[in-house]
Amino acid sequence: MRVFLCRWPNGDCSLVVARSKAAAVERLDEVANAEGCPIIELSDAQVHFALTDDGELALDGLGEDMEADIFDFCYPELAKARLTGTHVAQAVARERARAAGDRVEPDAPATERGRRMKADLDMPTTLVNRIVSTTAKRRLRSFKPRGKPS
């Protein structure tokens, strides 16, 4: 399994473990539709959690390489500001504004039914195409034509 990093339009980011980028987009659909969001595969992933007194897990930190990869990909202007120690709040505002404009228009589903489904449910195209294909195959298998075949 591979680890993918997604930067959302509001500037937030998510990590997901999946077999492929398409599978990562489908898994991220639990949060929102990640189609068109910048996504990369991380070469190194290390996350540290602390157990709180309330019995919850709290993020304790990230591995050095992973944190650097996240800042390089998601927040390059903020990374520069953190290095110099100046104008961090302004860099955060610039990063949020920049992230909103980085979305790429995803491919449309292969069928008209899929396009309607995507419009109604805002699902990733790969998931829509798979559902439509599976449903069509199931219906074709159960189809009983009338009369004699020629």
Disulfide bonds with the S-S distance in Angstrom:
none
